[in-house]
Amino acid sequence: MRRSVLELEFVEDFKMDVVKVVDVKKVDLDLILNKFGLAKRYHIQMISLIMLAMLCNGMYTMNYVFAAEEVSYRCKEDLDNNSHCNPSNSSHKCSEWVYGNPDSFFAYFELACQEWKRTLVGTVHSAGYMCGLLLIGPMSDRFGRKPIAIIAGVLGAIFGILRSFSVWYWFYIALEFVEGAIGDNISPMCILTLESISTRKKLYPFMFANLGFVAGGVTLAMVAWLTPNWRWFLRVIYIPAFLFLTYKCYLDESPRWLLTKGKKDDAITILKNAAKKNKIEIDKESLENLTCEVNEKPFCVLHNHFCRQENLPWLSILFYMAGKLMCAFFFYITYVYTAELFPTYTRNSMHALCSSIGRVGSIVAPQTPLLRVHWAGLPSFVFGVAALIAGLCTLLVPDVAEDALPDTVRQAEALGTSNKAEVVVGQRVNTQVYKIFIFTS
């Protein structure tokens, strides 16, 4: 009888513990981030810093277009240089070439009749970027978005400037690969942008920050026009990257990443400082109960009239710019969408893996102009078909526009399905039961 009474008392105490634990109100990070206005000081500063990173990326990824630009050349002995580039004509080879711009990369490394060496620069850069993403992504997930972004940005400046002093072609190529591999901070910067803003507001600042990439392309062309010498061209575009050293003081770590790493106090400190800059108040209880384990309710967020014309350059430019604009939209939306599919603690690793596979296209792209020997429109045709296939493939993936960022594998697996609520509730119960077991034992 005594034993039965004790068992009954234990069961009653256990029930009371269950009630106490379940009644704890957890506050999702998104609810706090949603209180911040994007037009306030904190986010304006953050987006401006990320725009600078995008601007640098816009210059660095395409620097080879101007650095290794082809220039006119001819054989010093003969005005007719066409026969000397024909491998079938071995009777007369040119012993010395004269270049239209002697200060160019093309002339310095004597690349006459070696077009593949010029285009190889772009291919190697993209190959380095592809390999580097497999390193940068996991390091960002392990050590944080902020430190890896800073280190990669500064290394990019170092290797870029070092490349401007190269006196050997293959040494230049090696540095091009290394700079592309560990000198680009765009991946952790993109993830940092996404994780520092609430689900409801994440798209607009991300798209706005990516305007920096467009500005980078414009800046690159202006610098190339002002500095025709390829060595000074590289130095001018890479020196500003040392500004990434100041990000140590002016850019915050992702609070979402900090929470998943158990660094709740650091995340709270960042949120408090952000609230202070924006002159808003966050109640202390919400910060104490802050978590990223629970996702709250998702937020809603040819032919008969026109002949074939060849003398319409304005029309060609119009279609080219329209296609480039659509490609930019697709690229940025895909970047956001890809990051939304994976849980926080592996988000940058998986995002970098997907982006790395995408670099296959960047590796092949610099070689596509060589296809013009078969048909002038073949490079554009290849790009168009690739874009069409990519667009159709998006029909096979789930729509996650109204889903919050997943922080666990279960939440990620439930994206785009009807059982999201069940997974979240089940996860909460399992977490609470585990806490109850620890408490009672």
N, C-alpha and C positions, 0 to 999 in steps of 0.2 A: 504493500500500500504506500509506504514511504517512497519507494522508487517511482511509482506512478505519479505521485504528486510532484516530485522533482522534475520528471520528464515533462509534465504539463507546464510547469513554471518556465522551463527552458524553451519550450515551443512558444509560449506567450512572449518571452523576452526576444526571441528570434523574430517574431512578427513585428514587434515594436521597432527592432533594428531595421527591418525591411522598410517600414513606413518612413523612418527617419532618413534613410539613405535615398529612397526614391523621391522624397519631397524636395531634395536639393535641386534648385533651379540652375540649370546650366545655361550659360550665355554663349551663343555661337559668335565667332569672330566677325562673321559677316554683319551681324546686327550692330556691332560697334563701328566697323569700317563704313557702314552706310550712313553714319551720322556726319561724316566728313564731307564738306562741299568741295568739289573739284576745282572751283574757282578761287579757293583760299590759298594762303601762303604756302602751306606745307606741300600740297600736291602740285602747285605751280612750280615750286623749287625742284621737286622730285622729277616731274615730267621734263623740265628744262635740262636737268642733268642727263636724263636718259636720251633726250633729243640730241645732245652733244655726242653721246656714244653712237647713236644711229648715224649722225652726220659723218663721223670718222669711219664707220663701217661702210657707208655709201662711197667714200673715197677709196678705201683700201681694197675692197673687193673688185673694183674696176680700175685700179691704178695702172695695170699692165696695158690697158687700151692706149694710154698716152705715153707711159714710160717706154714701152716696147713698140711704139708706133712705126709703121713701115715708112720709109722715105724713098724718094726716087734715087736711082743709081745707074751708072753706065760704066762700061769698060773704058779705062783711060786710053787704050790704044785704038779703040774703034767706037764710033758713035752708035753703031748698031750692036746692042747688047743682048738681043733676044736669043741669038744662036748660042751664046755662051752659057745660057741656063738650061739648054736642052741636053739631057744626059746622053741622047743618041748621037750627038755631035761631039765627038772626042778629038776631032782633028785640030780644033782651035779652042783653047781654054784661056780665059782672061787671067793675067798675072797680077793685075792691080785694078781696084774699083774706085770710082769717084762717086761720092754720095752728095745728094742735094743738101743735107744738113749734117755737117761733120761732127756736130756736138750731140748727135742723137745716139741712143742705145744701139740702134740698128747699125750705125756706122762704126761705133767704138768696137763692137764685137765682130765686125765684118760679117754680117749675116746675108750678104748678097747671094741670091740663088739658094738660100736656106730658109725658106719661109716657115718650115716646120719648127725651127729653133725659136722663131719669134712667137708663134702661137703656143709653143710649149710653155711659155711663161705663165699664161693664163690657166692652162690646164694644171700645171703644178700647183699654183696657188689654190685652186679649187680642190685638188686632191689633198693638199695639206689641211685645208679647212674641214674636209670630210673626216679625215683621220683624227684631227684635233677635237672634233665634237664628241668623239667617243671617250676622250680624256676629260675635257672641260665639263661635260654634263655630270658624270659621276662625282667629280671633285666638288662641283657646286652643290650637289645633294649632300655631300659629306661635310664640307667645311663652310658652306654658306654661299649665298649668291653674291654678296657684297665683296668679300675678300678675293674671290676668284675673278670677279669682274675687274677689280682694280689691278690685280697682278697681270691678267691677260692683256689689259689695255696698255700697261706700261711696257710689257715685253714686246708688244706690237710696235711701239715707238722705237725701242732699242734695235730690234732686228730690221725694221724699215730703214732707219738711218744708217745702220751698218751696211745694208745692201747698197746704199748710194756710194759707198767707197770701194765697191768690188772692182777688181781688175781682171777677174777670170769669169768667163761665162758660166761655167758649171758651179762655181762658188755662189754666184748670183742666184742660180736656180735652186741650190740647196737652201739658201736663206729665204727665198720666196716660199718654199715648202714649210720651213720652220715657222716663219711669220704667220702663214695661214693656219698652221696647226695650233700654236699656243699664243698667238698674238691677237686674237679676236674675241671680244667680250660680249658680242651681241646676244648670244644664247642666254647666259645668266641675267643679262639686263632685261630681256624680254620676259623671263620668268619672274623677275623681281617686280616688274611693272604689273603683271597679272595678279600676283599674290598680295600686293600692297593696296589693292583697291577692291571694294565690295563687288559681289557678283552682279548687282544691278547696274553698276556704273563702269564696269571694267573695259568695255569695248571702246568708248569714246577717247579716253586718255591714251589707250594703246595705239589707236589709229592716228591720233594727233602726234604722239611721240614719233611715229614712223614717218612723219613729214620730214624729220631730220635726215632720213635716208635719201629723200628726194633732194633736199638741200645739199647733201653731200655730193650728189651727182653734178649739180650745177656748180658747186664750189670747185670740184675736181676739174671741170672744163675751164673755168676761169684761171685757176692756178696753172694749168697746162699752157694756156694762152700767154700768161704773163712770164712764165719761166720755161722757155723752150729747151734749156739744158736739162737733160734727164736726171742728172745727179742732184741739182738744186730743186728740181721738181719733187723728188722723193723726200728731200729734207724738209721742204716747206709743208707738205701734207702730213708728215709723221711727227714733227715737233710738237704740234698741239696736243698729241696724245699723252704727253707728260702731265697734262692737267688732271688726268685720272688719279694722280697722287692726292689731289685735294678732296677726292670723293670719300676719303677716310673720315673727314670731318663733316661733310655736307650731305652724305647719302646714308640712309638707314637700311638695316638688314630687313629682310622679309619677316614680319611678325608671324605669319603662318608657318614658315620654316622653323622659327624659334620655338613655337608651340609644339610642333611635332618632334622636336629634339629635346623636349622637356625643359626648355629654358624660358619658362613662363615669366619670370621676373624681368628678363631682358625685353620680352615682348611687351609687357605692361609699361616698362619705362619708355619704349618707343612710342606707344600709343598716348601716354601722358604728355610727352614732348610735342607730339603732333597736335594734340588737343590744345595745348598751350599756344602753339603757333597760330592755330586757327581760331583761338579765343572761344572755345567751346568747353563744356564741362561733361565729363563722363563719371557717373556715380561709382563710388568705390566698390559697392557690392557687385556691380557688373564686371569689373575688372578682376575681382577675387574669384568669381565663378566662371571666368573666361575659359573656353575650351575650343578645340577644333574637331572634337570627336562627334559632334552632333550637327547635322545640317538642318536648318530650319526650313520652313515651307519655301519652295523655290520661287524666285521672282520671275515675272513675265517681261519680260523685257521685248534676073541678070540680063536680063539678057535681051529682052525685046526692044528696049528703048536706048540701050547704051552699047556702043561698039567697043572693042578692045582698044584702049588708048595707051600709048607708051610715052607721050609727052605731057603728062599731068603730074609733075612732081608734088604739087600741093595736095593732090588727092592721095598720093602714096604716103606723104608725111602725115596726113590726117588719119589714115587707117593705121599707120604705124603707132602714132601717139595714142589712139583709142585702144589699140591692142595692148600697148604697154600699160595704159591705165587699168585696164581690166586684169592684166596679169598682176599688177601691184595689189589690187583689191583681193584677188584670189590668194596671193601669197600671204598677205597679212592676216586675212581671215583664217587661212589654214594654220598659220602659226598660233593664233589664239585657240582655235578648235583643238589642235593636237595637244596643247598644254592642258586643256580641260578634260581630257580623257583619262589622265593618269593621276594616282594619288600623290599627295604632297611630297612624301619622303623619297619618291623615285621620279618625281615629275621632270626635273631637269635632265636626268639620265635618259629617260625614255624619249623625251622631246629631242634631246641631242642625237639619239640613235636614229629617230625618224628623219631629222634634218640631215644627218650624215648620209643616209641612203639617198636623200634628195640631191646631195652634192654630185651624184653620178651625172646628172644633167649638166651641172656647172663644169664638170671635168670635160665633157664632150663638146659643150657649147663653143669654146674657142676654136675648135677644129671644123665646125660646120661651114665657115666661109670657103673652105677648100672644096666643098661640094658644088660650088658655082661653075666649076669647069664642066660639069655635066648639064646643069640647067641653072640659070640665074635665080629662079624662084625656089629652088630646092631647099635651101636653109630655112626660109620662111615656112615652107610646106611642112618640114619636119617639126618645127616649133608648134605650128598650128595643130598638127595631129596629136602631138604629145599633150598639149593643153586640152584638147577635146577628150582624150582618154582620161586625163586626170579629173576633168569635170564630171564625166559620167561615173567614175569610181566613187564620187562623193554620195551617189544615190544609194550605195550599199552600206553606209555607216549611219548610226543613230543620230537623232537630233537632240542636242544637249543644251539648246539655247536657254531653256528655263530651269536648268539644273545648277545647283551650287557646285563650287569646286570640290571634288572628292578628296578626302584626306586619308582614307583607308582603302584597302583592296576591295572590300565588300561594297563600299559606296561606288567605287569605279565600275565594278561589275554590274551594278544595278542601273547605270546610266542609260537613259532612253527606254527603260522598261516600266511596267506598271507596278512593280513591287518595291519601289524605292522606299516607300514609307515603312514597309514591313522590315526591310533590311536595317534601316536606321533604328527602328524601335527594338528589333532583336539585338542589335549591337549594344544599345543602351542597357537593356535588361541583363545581357551577359556581363557587361562592365559592372553593373550594380551588384549582381550576384557574386561576382569575384570579390568586390569590396566587402560584401557581407561575410563571405567566407573568411577573409583575412581578419575582419573585425571580431567575429565570434570565435575564431580559433586562437 
